[in-house]
Amino acid sequence: MNLRFALRLAAREARSTTRRLAVYMLSIVLGVGALVAVHSFRVDVTRSIQQESRRLLGADLRFTSSRPFPDSVMALVDSLSKMPGGEESRVTTLLSMAFAPANGATRLVQVRAVEGAFPLYGQVRSDPADAWSELGRPGRAVVDPAVLIQLEVGTGDTLSVGLARVEIVGTVADVPTDLAFQTAIGPRVFVSASDLQRSGLLSTGSLVRHQLFLRVPGEVDVETFLDERRGLLRAQRVGAVTAQDYAEDLASGLEVLGRFLALVGLGALLLGGVGVASAVHVFVKEKLTAVAVLRCLGAGQAGVFSAYLLQAGGLGLIGSILGVLLGIGVQRMLPVVLADYLPVPVAPFPNLAAILAGLGTGLWVALAFSLDPLMTVRDVTPLHALRREFEPERSRLDPVRLGVWTVLVLSILFLSVWQAPRPMVGLAFAGALAVTLAVLGLVATLLIRASRRFLPGAASYAVRQGFANLFRPRNQTVAVVLALGFGVFVVATVFLVEGSLLQGLSFETGEQRSNLLLFDIQEDQTTGVRDQLIQGGAEGVELTPIVPARIASLKGRRVEELLADSVARGPERWAVRRQYRNTFRGHLADTEEIVRGSWWDEGPSPVSGGERPARISVESELAEDLDVEVGDRIGWDVQGVEIETVVASIRRVDWNRFAPNFFVVFEEGALEEAPRSYVALAHAGTEEQRARVQRDLVRAFPNVSVLDLTLVQETVDVILSRVSRAVRAMAAFSLVAGVLVLIGSLATSRFQRMRESALLRTLGAERTLIVRILLTEYVALGALAATGGLLLAGISSWLLVRFLFDFDFALRAPGLLAIWAGAGVLTLAAGVLNSRGVLGRPPLVVLRDATE
């Protein structure tokens, strides 16, 4: 092979073809830019989290429990905190209603009782600056600014939290241990530990979280300290996390999201690769005679092939370099755009690994997708220059071409698995991508054959000619359908999945739907709470008992034995260790369905005296995690009293419907003597009525918390919108890449259109006729590509929503119609812009250029 000849030929050909292939290079730019930006930003966030790990946790070590810490755990804490350099602080958190006596306003808030110098690392910013230090004095509170707005109070006003009254001494601007989404359920009210004790909120059944923060002396290895005491902590059901573990958990979540976004960027890059393959295919078809002439002059197959491969690689390299620059620019913008959603301030730095990966990926995609169409150059003989019209294309099985296809498939698989959070996700993505492109390719092929076979003979000349353009030589029907259809597929899939999730997480608040949730109702308050709700105009009041319990034994084995056995396959550890909030009733709820076993008879069943174990019904997924079936026995520790039960049935629960659903339901008569609290559901029609009901309840029952589900819906919408905004932005990359490939596909056949237009105008055709021909072609292309993309999006969205997210699928017809129309408009716009030169040049000039 003459390398010098290949380089000179590539340089000469690049001067005449760069403009035609530049649009595809832009697709490479977008894909590489998306990958570099996502990977670099993910590294930036991970690095920042690691550097700020202690400040994010507020300590070196944090213990968490749903009950007061036992003496054995406190002995561990004392052994560290009393060492030189050691220190501890505590935060007790629960949900409660805050009541403003000045105007009667109420709001569900997160009450946080602080004890000690919290946080142990980092500083809390408050307004005024010394407000946080006031928490050490009883009767003082520091609140989120949202509390002042929602309760219409100000600094110096009084709040009632349970039975305690506290004065607002300032607002908190930043608590380093709290991430933005952790405060979404309700604004925070920080009080002293003594005020929480006076509030009366720490009653039996209250949903309380106890946290203990530790500064560990430098000579103590935290990980080793914890590893030696895991057994004790597990037995006492106390969670422990170090600053390093906390940072890794945060970074892991961002890593998964980042890799999912990178897959979308990879889709845009691969779409650009499809465009490159289409452009190179058309380009090679036009160059066959020139290649044959070169062969007649002594050029070898390898030299000619290498020249065109170098040209494709050069364009891919230029596109990758521009993509890297775009990615670095986007990377520097992301910390500013996402500042409100990030756990820590992020400083962007160029990441060499991401840059090299982007360059390599873009170049490899351009080369890999160019190889197959360039294989045609190998089959060109010198006689092809004279006998081109008479030499049939070879149909033999070519081992080299088979090897090229193998390389292409393996490349896509490798890139997909590399970018995915898990190998199976990458394989699924590659499979979905292959199916999508195959179906769109099939749609394009059927369109070509249908337009050839069913050409409407009775239609006008413009319509017939427009449909004929779909199967003319060097047509770009397949490339256009693939490009536009793939872009529509990605955007419509994101649109449908997002809509289904929002609908599934939306609370129905019609006439018969509950929109108020009351919890922490004590047994002696049930009658009063019911009467208070009814007097306030609430309807559909439903009270449900809740009995906290833990599993003591499972199928005859004690929990301690199960947790200590690390060899035998058994139940999931989380399912054995967790605390359950069970209920008892005699009827099956509307959200439940028996899948195995049978429900007990209506009415109470005697279970006392040890005659037989109480019957329970277990939710189906929990039954799998516990590895239990109908007839198996489970022992429960109900606040120190063990109750033996037998699984009578397995239930399927529709968790997506808002109702008092439970993992475990006891038969009546089993838990009536156990201490319990209640939750209640009710419906209040208007916003004013809901506010009045909450105000009156807080005055009469300070410990009862009321959750307005309309506020929860707002929280759900905010959280989903933050995630979906990032996904939609990456989907836009695919759509833009598809539009670029669309424009490039039309531009590639521009010369052919100009020659046909010149011939028609020479034969007397008017400009309006040519415009109608082009519009017919573009409308058919846009409609078919968008229809194929929408059908694929509907199928993939249904599979994702039903089997991955387990929600009901929502078909958003108006939005899909808008996407379909938008795709048609894009096709028309791209076609019209591309056809300006077709209509503007005189026929003689076009025909002279064509014959030169």
N, C-alpha and C positions, 0 to 999 in steps of 0.2 A: 504494500500500500504506500502510495506517495503522499506523505503527510503534508508536504508543502502544497501540492496540488489541491488536496482537500481543503486546506485553510484558505487558499486563494479563491476557490470556487464558492466556499461558504460565505466569504466576505462579499464577493460579487453578487451572489443571490440575495444576501441580506439587504443590499441597497434597494432592491426592487420589491421585496416581500415583507419588510419589517412593518410597514404601515398596515398591511392586511392581517398580520399576526399580532399586532400590538394590543388589540382588544382582548385577545386570549391571555396575553401577558398580564393585563390588568386583573384578570381572574386569579392568576397565580399570586399577584400582589395582595389581593384581598385575603386569600386563604392563608398565605404565609404571615401576613400582618395579624390576623386573628390568632393564629397559633403562638406567635412570639409574644403578643400582648398578654394573652391568658396565662401562659407559662411563666413569663417574667413577673407578672403581677402576683401570681400565686406564690412564687418564691419570695417576693418582697413582703407579702403579708405573713408568711410563715416565719421569716427571719425577724420581723418586728414583734410577732407574738412571743417567740423564744426569748428575745431580749427583754420583753416586758412581763415575763411569766409571773414573777413574784408580785408585781403591781396588779396584774389581772386577778390573781387569786387573793391578794391582800395578805398573804402569809407564805411561809414555807410549806406548811401542812395544814389541811383542813379536815376536821371530822364533821360528819353529818348524821343526824338521827331524827326519826319521827317521834321520839319520846325523850324525856330527860336522860342525860348521860349517866350510866350506872357507875358505881364506885370503882369498879375495876378499870374502866376507861379513864375516869378522873385520876386514878393513880398513875396511869401512863402520862397523862397531861402534866401532872405535877412533877413527874420525873424530868420533864424537859423544860417546863416554864420556870422552874426554880433554879435551874443551872445558870451560871453567869452568861449573860447574853440571851437568855430565853425570855419569852413573854407570851401572854395569851390574851385573847379577847373573845367575846361571844356576841352572836346575833341570833335572836329568836324571831321568826317570821310567821305571820298568819294573815289570812284575809278577814277583813271586818268592815263594818259600815262606819264611816265618819259622818258626824252630824254637826252642822253649824248652828248653834243656838240663835245667832243673830238673825238669821233669815229662814231657818227651818230646812235648808238644803241638805241632801244626803248624797253619798257616793261610796261605792265599794273601793277600798284602798288596801294596799299592802302595809300592814303595821309591822315595823321592824324595831325591836327593842335592842339597843346597843349597850354593851357592858364592857368597859375597858377601852384601851386606845385602839379603836378600829378606824381604818385598816392599819395593819402593822407595817405595810409598805405602801408608798404612794400617799397622796394628799387629796382630801375631799375639798372641792371648791364650793363655797357657799356665799350667799349674799344676805346680810353683810358677812365679811370675811371671818368674824369670830363667832358666827351663829353655831357652827358645828361643835365648838367647845362647850356650848350651853347645854348639850345633851346630858352632861354629867349631873345636872341639877333636876330634881323632880319637877313635873309640871311644865316642862319645856318640850317643844316639838319643832323639828326642821322638816319641811315638806317639799315635794316637787312643785315647780311652778304651776303645773296643771291643777293641783289641788286648789290654789287660789282662784284660778279661772273657773273651774267647774263648780266650786262651792260659793263663789262670789264673796270671798273673804280676803283679808290682807294681813300683813304682819301686825302682831298685837292682838288679833282676834283669837277667840277661843274655839277649840274643837272638842267634841265629845267622842271618845273612842271607848266603846263599852261603858263601864261605870266611871272611867277616869276622864277628867277634863284637863286639857293641856293648852298652853298658850303658844301660838305660832311665833317663833323668834327669827325666822328667816327661811330662805329657800335653798335647796341644794342644786348646784349646777352640774356637778360631775362626781360620781362615786366610781372609782376605778374598777371595783369588783363587779359592777353591774353593766351588762351589755344591753344594747338598746332594746332587743326583743324581750328581755327578761322583765322589763317594766311595762310591757304592752297591756297586760291584763288589768292593771290598775295603778294609779300613781302611788308613790311611796310616802308614808308618814313615819319619820324616825322619832322614837321616844326613848326614855330611859327604861331600864329593866324594872325599876320600882313602879313606874307608871303602868307597865304591862301587868304586873301583879295586881295592882289596884283595879284594873279594868274588868276583871272577872272573865276574861276571854279564854283563859287557860283551863277550860272545863273538860270533862270527859267527852271524848269524841271529837274535839276540836282538831282541825287540820293544821297542825303546827310543825314547823321545821326548825330544828335546833342545829346551829352551826357553831363550831369552836375553832378559832384560828390560832395558830402557833407560829411564833418566830423561833426557829431551832438554832441552838448554838452551832458555830462553824465547825467544831470538831465532831459533830454527830452526822453520820451518813443517814439521811432521811430514808432512802430506799431500803437500806439494810435494816434500819429500825422497824420499818413497817413490815418487811418480809418476815421478821422474827415474831411478829405479833398478829399476823393475818388471822390465825385461828381464833384468837380471843375476840378480835373485832367482828369476825363473821358470826361467832356464837352470840355476841351481843347485838347483832344486826346494826352495826355502825359502819357507815361508809367512810373511806379515807382517800384523799387525793393530794398529791404533791403538786407544787407549782409546775414542775416539769411535765407531769401527767396531764395537768389541766391545759397547758399550752399545746401539748401534742393532740389532745382531743379537739381543741378548737381548730388547730391546723388541719387535722384529719377531715373535719367537716368541710372546710374550705377546699381541701384537696379534691374531694369527691365532686363538689360542685364545679370546680375549675376543670376537672377532666371531662365532665359532661359537656361543658361549654366548649372545650377543645374539640370534642367529637363533632359538634356543629360546625366549628371552623374547618375541621378536616373535610367535612362534607362539601363546604364551599371550595376548598382546594381541589378535591377530586372532581368536582363539577368543572372547574377550570381545566383539569386534565382531559375530561371528555371533550371540551371545546378545542383543546390543542389537537387531539386526535382527529377531530372532524376537519379542522382547518388544514392540517398536514395532509389528510387524505385528499381533499380537493386540490391542494397545491401540487401534490405529486401527480395527480391525474393530468393537470395542465402541463406538467414538465416532462411527460413521458417521451414526447418527440425530441425535446432538447437533450434528454438523457441518452436517447438512442443515437443522436448525432455525436455526442461526446464519446459514446462507445465506438462509433465508426472511426473517430479520430484517435483511438487507442486508449481511452480512459478505461480503467478496470472497474468491475462491480464494487469492490471494496472501497475504492477511492471516491466514487460518486455517492455511495451510501454514507460513507463517513462525513462527506461534506454537508449533506443535508441533516445528518444527525448532530453535527457540530452546530449548525445553525439553530436547530431546535433547542439544543443544550444552552447555547448562548442566550437565546431569548428567555429560557427558564431561569438562567443565572441572573440576568438583569431584573426579571420580575421578582426573584427571591430577594435580591438586594433591596429593591424598592419596598418589598413587603416587610423586610426587617426594619427599615427606616419608619414605615407606617406603624408597625407594631411598637417600636420604642416610643413614638409619639403618643399612641393610645395609652401605653403603659404609664406615661407621665401624667396623663389626664385623669386616669381612673381614681387615684387617691383623692383628688379634688372632687370628682363627681360623686364618689361613694363614701365621702367622709362621714356622713351621718350614720352609715350602716356598718362601719368597720369597728372591730373591738379595740383597736389601737391606732395611733397615727402611723401612717405608712410612708416611708421615704423610698422613692423609686431609684433603683440602680440598674444599669444595663447588665443583663445576665448572659454571660458568654455561652453557657450550655444551651439556653433557649435560642440565642442568635444562630449558633452553629446548627442546631436541630432544624430551625426554620429554613436556613439556607440549603441544607442537605435535603430536606423534605421537598421543598419547592423544585429544586433542580432534578431530583429523582422522579417526581411526578411528571414533570415536563418530558424527561427522557423516556420514562416507561410508557407513557401514553403515545409517544411518537413512534415507538419501535414498530408496532404492527402496520400502520399505514406506510411506513418507509420500506417495509419488506417488499412492496411492489417494485421498487427500484431494482432489486436483485434479479427480477425476472425479465428485465428489459434487454433485448438483444440488439445488435447493430441493425438487423433487418427490420426492426420495429419502425425505423424512420421511414421506410418505404411501404411496409405492409401493415401499418397500424390498424387500419379499418378491417383487415381480413384475418388478423391473428386473434383467435379466441383466448380468453383468460384461462390460465391454468387452474385446474380444480384438484390437482393431486394433493395428497396429504403431505404437508411440508413439516419435517421434524423441527426445523429452525423456527418456523412460525408457531408451532406448538410450544416450543420452549419459551418464546416471547410471551405467549398468553399465560404460561405457567408463572413466569417472572412477574407479570402484571398482577395476577391473582394473589400470589404470595406477598407482593408488595402491599396491596390493599389490606390483606389480613394482618400483616406485621404492623402497619401504621395504625390500624384500628385498635389492635390489642395494646399497642404502645400508648396510645392516647387515652384509652378507657380506664375507669377506676378499677375494674376487675377484668380478667381475661374473658370470662363468659359474656360480659357486657360488650367487649370489643368484638367478639365473634358474632354476637347478635346484631351489632351495628353493621358489621360488614355484610352479614346475610340480608339484613333489611335494605341496605344500600344496593346490593346486587339484585334483589327482587324488585326494588323500586325502578332501577334503571332498566331491568329486563322488561318489566311491564310497560314502561313508557316507550321503550324501543319497539315492543310489540304493537302498541297503539300507533306509533308512527308508521310501522310497516303495513299495518292494516289500512291506515289512512292512504298510503301510497297505492296499494292494490285496489282499494275501493274507489279511489278517484280515477284510476285507470279503467276499471271494469264498469263502474256505474256512472260514467261521465254523463251528466244530464243533457241529452240530445235536444230536448225541447227548450232548454234555457237559452238566454241571450248569449251572444258571442263572448261578451266580457266574462260571464260566469263560467262558460266552458273553458275559456283560455286560462282563467284564474285557477280552476281545478286542475287543468293540465300542467300548470307550473309546479304542482305538488310532486309530479313524477317525472319531470323533465330531466335530461342529463345534468349532472352536477347539482342536483337539487339539495337543499339543506333541511329537508323536512325532518329527518331523524334528529339532527343536531338541535333544531329549534324546539321540537317536542321534548327532548331530553332536558334542555336548558330551562325552558320556561316551566315545564311540568314539574321538574325537581324543585325549583324555587317555590312554586305554588304548593307543592306537597309539604315542604318544611314549614312554611308560614301557616298553612291551614291546619297542620297537625298541632303546632303550638297553640293556635287559636282554639281549636276544639278541646284539647286536653285542659287548657287553662279554664275554659268556660265550664267544663264538666266538674272540675275540682271546685270552682267557686260555687256552682250550684249545689254540689254535694255537701259543701261546708256552710251553706246558707241556711239560716233558721227560718222556717215558715212561720210567719206571724199573722196568719189569718184569723178568722173568727174563732176557730176551735183549737188553735195552736198556743202552747204555753210560751210566754216570753219573760217570765220571772222565775228564777231559781233561788230558793231559800235553803240554806244549810246551817249546820250547827244548832238545830232546834233540839232542845232537851225534852225528855219524855214528859215532864210536868208542864211543858209549854205548848204542847200540841193543840189542845183545845183553844187556848187563848190566841195562838197564831192563826188557826183556822177562822175563828170568829173575827179577828182583826182584818184578815184578808177579805172576808165576805162583806164586812161593814164598809171597807174601802172600795167596793165595787168589783173586786176581782172575781173571776169565774173559773170553773174547772179545777178547784183546789184538790190536789192529790198529795198525800203524805206517805212517805216510804221509810220504813225503819232501816237503820244501818248499824251493823254489829261488827266492830273490828275484830279480826282473828288472824292467827298464824297457823300454818300447818305444823302439827306436832309429830305425826307419823304418817307414812304412806305405804299402803299395802303391807302393813306389819313391821316396817322398818322405821326407826326413829330418824328424825331429820338430821341429827348430828352424825349418825352413821352414814346417811346418804351423802352428806356434804364431804365427809372424810374419805369416801370411796372415790378415788380418782381413776380407777381402772375399769370397773364395770360400766356398761352403758346404762344410763338411767334417765331420770327426769332432768329437765333444764334447771340449772342451779337458781336462776332468778325466780323461777316459778315456785321453788321450794322455800326460798328465803324471804320473799316479799310479804308485806302485810296486806291482807284482803279486807275489803269492806263488803260484807255479805248482807243479805236480807232474807226474809222469810215471807211466804205468801202461799195461798192455796190455788192460784190461777196462773195460767200461762199468759204472758203479755203479748200485745199485738206485734211487737218487734222480735218475737221468738218463734222458733219452730223446732219440734222434737225430731232429731235425726236417728237416734237409737234409744232403746228403752221406752219407758212410758211414764207419764206424769202421774202423780198421786191423786187419790180421790179428793173431791171438794170437801172442805171442812177439816178441822184439826185432827191429828192422829196422836194418840198417847205414846210417848217415847220415854217416860220416866220409869224408874225402877229397874233399869237394865234389861228390859224385856227384849229389846232389839235396837240396833243402831238407827239413828235418824236418817231419813232419806234426803239426798241432795241431788240437784241437777247442775251439771258442769258445762260451761261453754265449750264448743267443739275444739277451737284452737288451743285453749288452755288444757283440755283433756289430752291433746297430742303432746304438749310440752310437759305435762305431768306423767305422761305414759300410763293413763288410767282408762279403764273401760267400764261398762255397766257391770255392777256387781263387786267392783273393787272397793276397798275400805280406805277412808282417810280420817285421821284423828286431828282434831282442831284444838288449839290453845286459845280459849276465849277468855282473855284477861285472867289467866291463872287457873281456869277450870277446863279440863279436857273433856271433849265431847266426841264420841265415836260416831262416824257416819258411813253410809254406803251409797255409792253412785247409783241412782235409780234411772237417770236418763242423761243423754248428751244433747245439748241445745245448740242450734245455730242462731246467732244474735245479729241483727241488723244494726251495727254500731253507727251507721250513717244517719239514722233517724234519731231525732232528739227525744229521748225518753229515759226514765231511770233504769238503765241496763246494768246487769251485774254478771261477773264471772261465775259466781256460785250462788244458787238459791236454795235455801233450806225449806223443808216442809213446815207447816204451822205446828206449833207445839214444841219445837226444838230449841228456840232461842228466846222464848218469852220472858225468861227470868234473867237473861243477860243484860248488863248495862248497854244502853244504845242511845243513839241520837237519831234525828230524822232529817230528811230533805223533803222539800215541798216544791211542786210545780203549780203555777197559776197563770192566768191570762188577765192582763189589764189592757184595755183597748187603746187608750191614747197616751202620749208622752206625759201629759199633765197628770193623768190618773196613775201612771207608774211612779212618778215622782212623789205623789201624795201617799201612795201605799208604802213606799220605802221610808218616807219620813215618819209616818205613824208607827211603823213596825220598829224602827230604831228607838223611838221614844219609849215604847212599851217593852221591848225586848232588846236591850243593847247588845247582847251576845249573838243575836241572829244576824247573819249576813245575807244580803240580797244581791243577786247578780242579774242585771238587766241584759238580756241576751242581745239586744240591739247593739250594745256597746261591745259585746264579744264579737259580733259580726264585723264591726268596724276593725277590731284587732286582727281578725282572720284576713280581712281584705288587705290590711296594711302589710302583713307578713307575706301573703301570697304575691302582692304587687311587687315587693322588693325582689323576690326570687324571679318572678315572671318577667320583670323588666330586663334583667340580665339575659334571660333566655330569649326574649323577643329581640334584643339587640344583636345577639349572635345569629338568630334566624334571619335578621335583615342582611347579614353578610352573605348568606346563601342566596337570598332573593336578589341582591345586587349582583352577585356573581352570575346568577342565572340570566339576569338582564344583559350583562356584558357578553356572555356567551351568545345570547340571542342576537345582539347587535352584531357581533363578530360573524355569526352564521349568515346573517343577511348580507353583511359586507363582503363575505367571501365569494358570494355568487353575484356580486354587483356587476362585474364585467359581462357576465352572461345576460343579465337583465338589460344592460345598456345596448348590447347588440340586437337582442330581440325587439327592444323598443324602437331602435333605429330602423330595423327592417319593417316593422308595422307602420311606422310613420312614413317611410318611403313608399309603402303601398297605399297611403292615403288615410291611415288611422289618425284620429284626432287625439289631443292630449287627454281629454276627458275619458275616452275609451280606455286608454292605457292606465289611467288612474283607477278606473273601475276594475280592470283586470287585477291590478296589484292589491286593491282593497279586498277583492274576493279571496285572493290567496292568503292575505294576512288574517282576515277574519276566520277562515277555516283553520289556519295554523293555531291561532290564539285560542279559539274555542275548543279544539280537540286537545291541545296541550293542557289547558286549564281543567278541562273535564277529567282527563286522565290523572292529573295531580290531585284533584279533589276526591276522586274515588279512592285513590290510594291513601290519602290523608284520612278519609272516613274509616277505612278498614284498620289502619294502624292506630288511630286514636281510640277506636272502640276496643282494640286488644289491650292497649296501654291502660285505659280507664277501668276496664272490667277486670283484668287479670293482674295488673301491677298495682294499681291504686285501690281496687275493689270499690269503685263508685258506679253509680248509674251514668250511662252515657247520655249526653245532651247534644242533640244535633241543632246547631245554631244556623238555621237556614238563611236568615237575612244577611248575616256576616259572610257566609259562604258565597252567597250570590254576589256580594260586594267584591270578594276576592276574585271570583270568576270574571266579573265585569272589568275589574282592575287589570287582570292579566290580558284580557282582550284589548283594552286601551293601550297597555304597554306595547303589545305586539304591533298594533296599528301605528303608534307613535314612532317606534323604532323603524318600522318599514317605511313610513313616510319620510322620516329624516334621511334614511339611507337612500331613498329614491330621488332625492332632489337632483343629483347629477344625472340620473337616468333620463329625466324629463327635460333638463335644461340644455344639454349639449345638442348641437345640430347633428342630424343623421349622417351627413357626409363625413364629419370629423370622426364620429364613432366607427363607421365602417372602414375608413382609412386606417385608423389605429388597429382595428381587428385584423386587417390584412398584412400589416407590416411585420 
